[in-house]
Amino acid sequence: NYFCPTGTVDPYMGAIANDAERRQIPPADADPFRHVDHVAYLREGDVREFSLHDKRCLDGVDPELLNTFTTNESGGVVNAALESQLLCARDNKWRHVFNAIQRRECDCVHQVQVTLDLFALWQCNNTCTSVFAQASWRVAQSSTNGLRFAKYSTTVYSTFTSLAADIMRDMKPFLPPHSISKGQIYTAQAPDELFDLYTGVQNILQYKERLLDWVNFNPSTNDILRLDMCECQRMFKCPNGTVSPVGSDNLFDCSDFTFLSGTGAPVSHIVLDPLEVAIVTINATQLERNMTYDDHYQISIYKNCKPCPPLYQCNFYMDPVGCTYPFNDNSTGQTMYDSCMSMYHDDSAICDANALFCETRGRVRPDGSVVPVPGCCSCERLDMPVYFDSNRPVLGFPDDKHGMIQFTISAVAQTELTIVVELLHGLYYNGFEATFVPTNVDVSIFTPSRARYTPEVPTTDSFFSVLVQDDFDAMALPLNLPMSKVRTPKEMTFQSHMERSVFIDRVSDILVGDPSFAGRHGLTRLSHAQAMLGATISNDSQLLWNDFLGLDLVPDGVGDVAFSDAWWLKAQPNGLTYLAMPYLPFFSACAGYDSHMSIAKLLESHPDCDFVEYNATHEVDELIWRKMTVPLADECSLFNLNGIDLQCVFEENLAGGSDKPRWYEVDSGTPLFHLTKYPIPVHNFIGNDSVASPIYWGQTSTFDNLIGTTDLITVSVGPDSNGYPLVVPQTVTLTIHYYQILKGYKIFVNAQIDFDDQCVISNVDADVLNAAANGT
C-alpha cells in the first residue's frame, strides 16, 4: 500500500532524503510552485510550463549544458548544468508534502505550531516556571507547573528534557526496523500528535538556535516557511481505498480498481500512445500440471473500460448486453456502488470507473442533467491471437501454455488497456495465486525514438509501409491486413472489422520480442552470426539465436485472414485506395513478431543490430570535399554477416487455393508495397475521432499527398529474383538502404525483396518440369 519515489529512506515513516535541506537550498529556490514562468520543449508535441526550481532540475541533466562551461565572478570555471543542479531538490519532497496535504494525510500547520511550542520550552530550559501561564502557547496547555499536550498525554512537563524523553520512549515501537510479515499490509502508525511531537524534538536537537531559519511561519502569515521541512508518516501511503503493485515509485501507481479483482487486490491499467508496443512475458513454467488454459484460467485484455467484478454473468444475447447479478440480487450493483462512494468520499468519478452495474445506468449530475454510465457487460475482452484459441498437449501437459508466454500489444491510437489473468475454476486458486505473481510477469514498452531525433528533442517519428490498391490488380492481398474480430450483437459469432486501436500478437521468440528480457534475467543470446563463426553454448545462462525455449510458431488459419479485392471497398465506410501501416505487410507468423512486425521495433530494437549513440554517429555529407563520406550509424550486421535472421512460416495455402498469384509467385520487378522515404510524425498518422467527418489512421492528407510521388519508396521483387506458381522460396530477403543525413535523422533510399532457395510444392509432373525449366 506504499510507493517509493526517488530518495525514499523509509516509506512507512514517510522519510525521504531531504535534498533541499542537505544542499542548503533557500526556500525561495526550493519551492516548486514559485516563479512558474519557464517554458521547455520536452518531446514531440509536449511543451510545458515549469517553475524556476523544476527548470533548474531539467537544466541539471541537459546534455548540452553538461558540456557548457563559463567563468564566474571570481574567475573560476563552472559547469552550467552543475550550477543548476545544485539548486535542484532531487527528491521533490516539497511537492510530495503538498500532495499529502491535499489528500488530508498531513497537518503541517499543526506540526509547525507544536514545534514552535517545544522550541520555546527548550529555549527557557529550567527558567520557565514563572512564565508558563503568561506565555502565548499555540498548542500546548499551560499551568503554573508546566505544559501539557492534551492529545498526547495528561502529564504536565516542566522541562524540555523530561518531555523529550517520554516522546522518544513512546515513539520507539513505531521506528525502524519495522516488523512486517510476508503478504501482510503494514498498518502500524504512530498517533499523529506523538509523531508531530517527535518531529519537533528531532528538529530542535538538530538545529538548536537555528531552528527558526528552517521551521517557522512566514512573517505575519500562517503560511509555512518551507513545506519540505514538514514530516508526514503517511506521505508515501496510497490514498484510502487504493493499493499499489510491487515496485511502485509514484503516487499514480496506486490503483482505484480494487472492487474488480474479487480479492481486494488492485486491477490497474496501462496507457499506450500510438506506435508504442507493450510486451508482456509470463513465466508459467511452474503452473500446476493439470491447470488448463481456457478451462481453468484465461488471459484477457480490455480496452478503454473495466470488466465486471467476478460472479457477474453477462448475457451476450441481449443488445445492449445485460447480466445476472450474483444470487440474482439486483441490488448488488447499488450496494457495491454505495460502498464505493462511502470509501471514496462521494467521488463518483472513481466509482463510475469501477463499472459496478451490469447495465447502462443514468447518473444525475448536480445541475440535474443525466449522464449515461456504461454497464460493465459492455466491456468485452479483445480477440486474442490464434495461439490462445486452442490447446496442444505437450509432454504430458494438457496444453502448450505451461512454459513462457509472451504477447505484444501494438497501438495505432492512444488506448487504455486493462490486462488481467482471470481464474475460471476455484479448484486451482492456490496454483493461480502462486504462479501469476509480479516476479513471474515482465512488462516493457517499446517507443519509437531513432528515426529523427536529437537528445534535447526526442520524437516518435517513424517510417510506414503503404499498400496501394492499384498494385493488387494481379496479386493477392497480404494475409496480415489490419483486421480484428468483433462479436456480432445478440450472437456469439464474430465478424472481421478494421482495427481502430491495438493489434495483439503472440510471440514465440521471447528474446527478440523483448530484447531487454535476457539482461533482466541474467541470460545471454548468441546470434546466428556468432554461431556461424563457431560460438557455442558454454553455460546454462546462454541461449542460441534459434532457441525458442520450446515455443512453437502458431500461424493463423488462412480462412480467417484471407480477403478478396472487395476488402478495398468494405474496410472503411467510404472504401480505400491506399493504406499506411506501422508494420510490414506480407511478413506474418514470424517468431519474434507474429503478424504485425512493427517497422520501428524491428529497426530500433532487434538484438542482432548495433545501435550507435547520437554523439558517436557519423552522418554522410553529400558534398565530398567536406570529407564526411564514411558513415558510422545503426547497422544490422555482426562479423560482416549482414542482416537479421527472422524465422517465419507461410500462412498461405501453399498448394494453391488463390485466384491470383501470391506475393512470392509474382514476376521480377512487381511492386509489393511501399515505404515512406522520410520519417512521419505520429500526429500525421493517427487521424481524428470526429463522428461527422472521421479521418482514420493511415489515411490522412499526409499520406494522400505521398501517393504517386518519389517520397514513397517502392518495394519490388528484385531484378535477380522471380516468382513462379506453386513455387515457394525458403529464404526471403528484404533489403533496405538508408541515408544518415544527420546524426539523428535517417531517410530511406531504396528497398527490394529477393527470393532464394525456391522449392516446388506441386506433385504434378507438368508443374515440376516447368519449375525445373525455370531453374528452381
N, C-alpha and C positions, 0 to 999 in steps of 0.2 A: 504493500500500500504506500510505498515511498518511491521518490525518484531522486537521482543523484546527479545534479549538474556539475560542471567543471568546478573543481576546488572544494568539493564536499569533503568534510572531515568526519562528521557523524550525522547521518540523515535523521536518526531517531531523536537527536537533541537539536536539530536544526543548525548544526555547527558547520561553518564554511571558512575559507582561508582568510577572510578579512583583508583582501588585497589592497584596498584603498588605505586602510589604517597602516598596514605594513609598509606601504610605499609613501606614507605621509602625504597623501593627496588631499589638498584643501577641499572643503565641502563644495565650494563653487565649481570646482573642476570634477568632482566625483559624482555630482548629481546628474543622472542620465536624462532628466526631464527639463533641464535648463538649456537655454540657447538652442532650441530646436529649429535651426535655420540653415542647416548644411545639407546640400543635395549630393547624392552619389549614385552613379550608374553601376548596379551590381552585375546584371547579366541581361540578356536579351529581353526587352520589354519590362524590366524591373528597375524602375527609378524610384528611389526612396529619399525621404527627408530624415535627417539624423540630428541628434543633439550634438553639441560640441564634444562631450565625453565619448559618445559612440563613434563619432567620426574619427577621433584620435585612435580608438581601438582598431578601426579599419585601416587607418594610415600606418599603424604599428606593424601590420603584416603585409603591407603593399609591396610587391616585388620590386617596383621601380624605386620607391623611397628607400628600400633596404640597400640599394646601390647608389644612393644620393648622399653626398657629404657637403656640409657647409662649415663656415668658420663662425664661432660665437664671439661675443663682445671681448672676451679675454684672449682671443686669438687661437683658441683650441679648436680642433677638428671634431665635429659632431655628426652623427648619423641622423638623417631626417626621420627615418622610421623609429629609431630608438627614442628620440625626443618625444614623439607622440606616445609611444608605448609606455613610457614611464609615467604618463598621466592617465593611463587606462587601468581601471579596476577590472581585472580579467575574470573575476568570479561573478561579476554582475550582482553583488549582494544587495545593493540599493534597490534594484528592480525586484529581486526575489522578496525582499521585505515588503515592498509596496504591494506586490501581488498577494502576499499572505494577509496583509491588512484588508485588501479588497475582499478576500474570502472570509474575513472576520475570524481569522486564526490568530491574530496578534492585536494587542492593545499597547502600542508603543508609547503613546502619550502617558498612559498609566505607568509604564516601566520607567520612563524618564522621571516622572514625579516621585516614584519610590526611590530611585537612585539619588535624587537631589536631597530627599529627606535623610537618607542614610549618610550622604556626604556631609550634611550639616551636623549630624550626630558624631561622625568621625572627626570633624574639624574641632569641635569643642572638647573632645576626649572626655576627661573626667570633670569638666568645669561647667557642665550644662544643668546641673541640678537646680540652680536658682532661676533658670530661664525656660524650663520645659513648658510651663503653662503660658508664658508670654510670647514665645516664638511662634511664627507662622509656618505651620506644617501643612504639606499638600495632601498627604495620605495618612500619615501617622496620627494617632490619637495620643494626646499628651496629658500628663498629670504632674503633680509636684514630685512624683517619684521617678518619672521617666516616660518612655514611649512604648506604645504597642501598636502592632499592625493587626487589626482585628480579623482580617481574612486569613491571617497566618496563624496567630496564636493569641491566647488571652494573657500571656505573660507580659509583664511590664519590664522593659530593659532600660537601665540607666547608663550603659556604656555600649559603644560600638563593638568592642571585643566580645562581650558576652552574647550579643545578638548574632554576630557573625559566626560564632562557634556553634550555636544551635541551628542556624541555617545550613551550615556545612554538614552537620550531623544528619539533619532531616533530608538533605538532598542526596546523600550518598547512595541510597538504593536506586536512584534514577540515573546515576552517572555510569559511563562505560567502565569495564566491559559489560555489554548487555547480554542477558541470558535469553536466547531465542531458540525454541525447538523447531526442527525441520518441519515445514508445512504449516506452521502456525503464524498468525499475524501478530506483529508486535503491538502491544496495547499499553504498555507501562508509560504513563505520562505523569510528570510532577504536577501538583496543583499550580495553577497559574500564578498565584500570589507568591508561593515559595520560589518558583522559577524566576520571577521578576526580582525578588529579594536576592537570590543567589547571583543573578546577573549584576545587580548593583554592587554587591560585595566584591565580586571579581574585578569589576571596572575600577572601584576605589582602590583596591590593593595594587592594581597595575599602574594606574595613572596618578594616584595621590593628589597633590596640589594641582596638577594639570587636568584634572577630570573635566572641568567646565569647558575646556577647549574642545572636548570630544563629545560629551554627553550633556546636552543642555537644550533649552528652547532659544529660538531667535529672539532678540530683544523686543519687548513689548508685544509679543505674539505668543500664541500657543502652538506655533509650528516648530517641529523638531529640527534642531540644528542640522543633524545628519541621520538619515534613516539607516545608513549602513552600520551604525553603532547599536541599533536595536537588535536584540536576540529573540528568536521565536522558535520554540521547540517543535512546532508543527509547520515550520516553513517549507519542509520538503515532503509533507504528508499529502497524499492525493486528496482532492476535495471530497467532502462527505458523499458516500454512496458510490464512489468510483474506485477502481482498482488498477494497478499498473502491472504490466508484464515484467519479467526478469530483465535487467539491463536498462531500465528506463532512466533517461537522463534529462527529461523535460516534463514540465507540468502537463503538456498536451498528450503525453503518452498515457495518462490516466484515462481509463475508458468509462463511459457512462452506461454501457450496454450490458450490465450485469444481469438484467432480467432474462436475457435471451439464452443463456447457456444451460440453464437447468441446474447448475451447481453453485451459482453465485459468482463464478469466475467471469472475467471480462470477455466480451466479444468486440474486438477492436477492428479497425479497418485501415487500409492504406489508400492514398490518392495517387494515381498515375497521371502524369501530364502526357500530351501527345508525343509519340515516338519513343517514350520510355518503355522499357521491358522489365517486368518483375520476374525474377527467377526463384522458384520455391523448390527446395530439396528436402525430402523427408527420409530419414533413416528408419525404415520399417523392418530391419533385419531381425529385431528381437520380438516381433509381433507373434502372439500365440499361434501355434501351428494351425489350428482349425478355424481361426478367426478369418472370415472370408469377406473380401470386398463386395459390396453391394448387397450382401446378405446381412452382415453384422455392422458394417460401417461404410461411410462414403465420404469422399472429398467434394465439397460444394463451394461454388463461387457465386456471389450475388453482387450485382452492380447497382449503385445508387439507391440502395434500400437495405433494410434489415429484415431478416426472415422471422417467421413466427417462433414463439417460445416452444419448447418441447411439449408434446402431448396434444397440440392442436392438430386437427385433421382437416386439411383443405379439400374442398370439393371442386375438382377441376372441370366438372361437367356443368358448372354454372358460369354465367357471364354477366357481371364480374364474378370472379372466384369467391365462393363463400367457404365457411368451415364450420366444424363442430368443436365446441369448447370441451375441455376435459370434464368428464362426468355429465356431459350435456347441460352444464351450468352456464347459461348465457350471461350471468353476472360476473363471470371470471375476469373478462377483459376490464370491466369497470372497476372491479376490486383491485386488480393489479395497477390500473391507471391511478386510482385514488392513493394507493400505497406509494407509487412513484412520485406523485405530486407532493405528498407529505414529506417524502425523503428529500426531494429537491426544492423544497420551499416554494411550491407552486410554480416551478419553472416548466411551463408547458412545452417549450422547445425541446427539452430533453425527453420528456415523456412521450411526446408525439413521435420523436425519432425512434423510440423503442418499439413502436408498432405493436401495441398490445391487444388490438382488436383484430378479429378475423376480417371484418368487412370495412368498407369505407365509412367513416363517420364524419359528421359535420361538427366543427368546434366553433363556438360563438366567441368572437373577439370582443374586447371591451367596448368597441364602437357599435356593437350589435350585428355586425356582418358575420356571415358564416363561411368558414374556410374548410374545404374537404380535407380530411386526413386519410390517405390511402390505407386500406387494410393490409395486414401483413401477408395475407394469402396472395396478394398481387405481386409480391416479391418472389419470383421464381428463380431457381438455380439455373445458371447458364449451362448450355450444352457443352459437355466435356469431350475431349478427344476420344477417338475410337478405342484407344487402349483401355479406357475406363468402362467401356460398354460391355465387355465380356471378360471372362477369366480363362486362362490356360494353365492347367495343373503343371507344376514344376517340381520335380524331385520330391514327391510325397506331399507337397503343399497343395491345397485346393485351388490356389490361384497363382498368378505371377506378380503378386503385389507384396511378397514377403522379402523384399530387397530394398534397394534405393529407388525412390520415386521422385522424379523431377518433372516439373511443368513450368511453362513460361506464359506470361500474360502480356501481350503487346498492345499498346494503346494507340488509337487514332483520334481520340478525343479525351479530354480530361474526365476521369472516371473514378468514383469512389468504390472501392472493392472490399467486400467482406469475404474473407477466405477462411473456411472452417472445415474441420473434420467432424462428422456427425455420427454418433453412436446409434445404431438401429436396433440393437439387441442387448438387453440388460445382462445377459449371461456373461458378456465379455467386458463388463465395466472395469474390472481391475487391470486387465490387459490393455484396454484402451487408454486408461489413465497413465499406465506405466510407459507406454510407447510414445504417445503424442505429447511429449513434454518439450519445453524450449530447447533443451540440449540436442534433441533429435530433429530439429527443424531449422533450416537455414533460409533466410530471405535476403536477397540482394536485388538492387535495382540498377539497371544499365540506363544511362542517359547519354545521348549523342553529344560529342564535345570536340571532335578533332577535324572536322571538315573546314570550318572557318572560325577562327578564334584568336584572341590574344589572352595572356594571363589576366589582364585587367578587365577584358570584356569577353567573357565566355559566351558562346551561343550554342544552340542546338541545331543550327543549320545542317541540313543533310542532303544526300543525293537520293533521288527517287527513280524508280522504274516507271515506264509509261507503256500501257497497252493501247494500240491504235486499231480501231475496228477494220480499217482497210487492209491491214496486214493479215487478216484472218479469212479473206475470201477463199483461199485454197489451203487452209491449215486449221486443224482442230484447236480449240481453246485450251489453255493450260488447265490442269486439274487442281490448282490451288488458288482459284478465284476467291475474292474476299466475301465468302458467303458463310452464314451460320444457320442453324436450325432453330426455329421458333415454334412453340406449341400453337396449334390451331384452337381458337376459343371453343369451349364446350366439348373438346375432344382430347384424346391422348395421342394424337398423331401430330407430326411435325412437318413444317414446310421450310424450304430454304429461302432466306432473305439476305439482302446485302447487309453486312455487319456495320453498325454505326459507332461502336465504342472500342471493343477489345477482341483480339484473337487469342485463343487458348491453344497451346501446343504441348504435347508430351515429348520429353527429350530422353533419349537413351544413352547419349554420351554426356554424362554429367560434368566432366571436366572441361568440355567445350561449352556446354550450356551455361555453366557458371565457372569462368576461368579462375575466380578467386577462391573456389571451394578447396582446391588442393592445398593452397597455402594456409587456409584456416584450419585444416585438419592434418597438417604435417605430411602431406603427400607430395610426390614429385612425378610429373608427367614427362615421359620420354617421347619425343616427337618421332614421326615416321622417318624424317631425315636422319635423326640421331640413330635410329635403329638400323637404317641402311648403311650407316657408317660404322656399325659394329657395336653400338652401345647395347648393353644387356642389363637385365634386372639383377641388382646385387643385394636388395633387402626388401622387406615387406612394405616399406613406405613408397616404393617406386612402382609406377604403372606404365605399361606401353601405351602408345597413342591409340591403339585399337582395342584396348581393354575396356569394355563397356560394363564391367562389374556384373556380368551375367545378364545384362538387359538386352532385349531384342527390339529391333525396329518393328513397329506395327503400322503398316500402311492403311490408308482409308480404302474402303470399298469403292471401286470405280463408279458404281451406280449412284453413290452419294455425292460424288464431286465432279462428275462429267456433265457439261451443259452444252446445249446446241447453240446455233447462232442467234436464237431467239433471246438469249441472255442479254444481248446488247439493248433489246427493246424493253425487257421486263425488269432489269436490275434496279432501275430507278423510274419514278413516275413519268419522266419525260424522255426516257431512253438515254443511251450513252453512245458517244462516238469515240471516246478515249477514256482512260482512267489512269491516274497516277497512284502509285502504291509505294509504301516504305519498305517493301520486301521484294525479293527476286521472284518473278514468275517462273513456272515450269519446274523449279528445283523444290520438290516436295518429298516427304518421307526421308528426310536427312537426319542422321543420328544426333547431331548437335543442335538441330533447329526444328525438326519436324516439317510442317507445311508452310511456315511463314518465316523465311530466313531474312531477318532484318538486315538491310544493306549496311546500316550504320554499325550494328552489333558485330556483323561479320568482319568489317574492315577496321573496326576500332577496338576489338577485344579478343579476337581469336588467339589462343595461347601459342600458336606457331608463327605469329607475326612479331616483328620488332618495332616498338613504338619509340620514336626519338623525341626527347624532351624539346620543348619550344626553343630554348636558348641554344641547344646543340644542333638544331635543324639548319641545313644549308639549302636555301632556295636556289633556283636556277634563273639567271637573268638572261633575257633574250638578246641583250647587247653583248656580243662576245668579248669586246675589249674591256669589259668590267671584270673579266676573269672569274665569273661565278657560273661555271658550266658543269661542275661535278656535284651532283645532289647528295645530300645526306638527309634522308627522310624515312617515314614509315615504309616498311617493306615486309612482305610475307615470304621469307625465304630463310633457310638455315643451311649453312655449309655449302652455299652455292647451289642448293637444290631448290628451285623456285616453286612457289605455290603452297596452297593449303590443301591438305588431304581431307576430303569430306566423304563420308560413307552414306550413300543414298540408295534407295531402291525405286524402280519404276512402279508407279501406281496404275499405269495404263494396262489394258488387256493386250499383252504383247503379241498374242496370236491373231489379233485383228479386232473387229468389232467397232470400227470407226469409219464414218462415211467420208472423212477427209484424212489426208496424211497427218500423222502426229509430228510434233516439233523435231523429233530425231529422225524422221523419214523424209524431210524436205531437202531440196537441192542446195548446192553451194550458192552462197550469196543471198539466200532467202532471209528477209528481216524477221526476227523472232520477237524482239521488244526493243525498247529504247531506254536510255539513261539520261538524266539531266546532266548537262555539261557542267553547270555550276551548282554549288550547294544552295538549297532553297530554305528560307526561314520558315519555321513551323507555322507561323500565323498565315502564311500564304498557301498552306496546305489544308488547313482544317475547315475552312468554310464558315458557315454560321448555322444557328438553330432557329432561324426565322420560320414561323408557321406559314406565313403568306407567301414568302419567296425564299425558300431554303436553298442554300448552296452547300452541297455535300462535299465531304472530304475528297481530295484528289481531283476535284472538278472546278477549281477556282479559275478566275481570269488569268492568274499567273501561268497556269499550265495550258490554258486555252491559247494564250499568246505564243507558247513554245511550239505548238504543233506545226510541222512543216518547216521549221527553221533549223539552222545549224547549231542552235543551243540545245538540241536533243541529239545525243549520240546513238546512232542505230547499231544495235547488236545483231549481227547477221551470222549465218553459218560461214565459217572461214573458207578462203579460196582453195585450200588443200583438203577440204572435207566435203563429203556428200552423203546425204541420207538416202535410204532405199526402203521400199515397202517390206515389212516383216524382217527387217534387219535392225538389230539393237546394238548400240555402242556400249561397251562395258566401261569405257572411260570417256567422260565428257569434260572438256577443259574450257573454263571461262577465263578469258584474259582481259584485264582492264589496265590500260596505261593511263597514268595521271601526270599532271604537271604541278610541281610545288612552286606556285607562283610567288608566294610569300611564306614566311616562317610558319604561319598558322593558317594558310589558305591553299587548298588544293582545287584543281579543276580536272575533270576527266578529258582525255584526249581521244581515245578510241577504245573499242572493245569488240570482241568476237567470240564465237563458240565453235569448238572443234570436236569432231567425233573420232574416237580411236578404238581399237580392239573390237571391231564390229562383228556381230555374231548373228547367223541366220536362225530364225525361230521356227520357220515353217518346215514341215516334213514332206511337203510336196516337191517332187523331183524338179519340176519346172522352176520353182522358186529358188531351189538350191543351185541349179545351173545358172540362173540369172545372177544370183549373188556371186557365184564364182567368176562369172564373166566380168563383173564389176570390181573384182579384186578383194571381196570380203569373205 
